[in-house]
Amino acid sequence: MGAGIELGFMILSILFRIAIWVIEIAITIIQCLFYALAYAISDFRADNKPLESGHW
């Protein structure tokens, strides 16, 4: 019984570490995408400045 519980806790701790690792990677990827998107939008707005100034 004791060995089974220990093994269960070991598997849970490994799964927990993997889950945290996956979440960290996902957050990093989302941040990179967000920054890339923000950069693309600001770049797009900068490119369209002459057209926008024409409207105003």
C-alpha positions, 0 to 999 in steps of 0.5 A, spaced: 500 500 500 505 504 502 509 503 495 503 504 491 501 511 494 509 513 494 508 511 486 502 515 485 505 521 489 511 521 484 507 520 478 502 526 480 509 531 482 512 529 475 505 531 471 504 537 475 511 539 473 510 537 466 503 541 466 507 548 469 512 547 464 507 546 458 503 553 461 510 557 461 511 555 454 504 557 452 505 563 456 511 565 452 508 563 445 502 567 447 507 573 449 511 573 443 505 572 438 502 578 442 508 582 441 509 580 434 502 582 433 502 589 436 509 591 432 505 589 426 499 593 428 504 599 429 508 598 423 501 598 419 499 604 422 505 607 421 505 605 413 498 608 413 499 615 416 499 619 410 492 616 408 490 617 415 492 624 415 488 625 408 482 623 412 483 628 418 
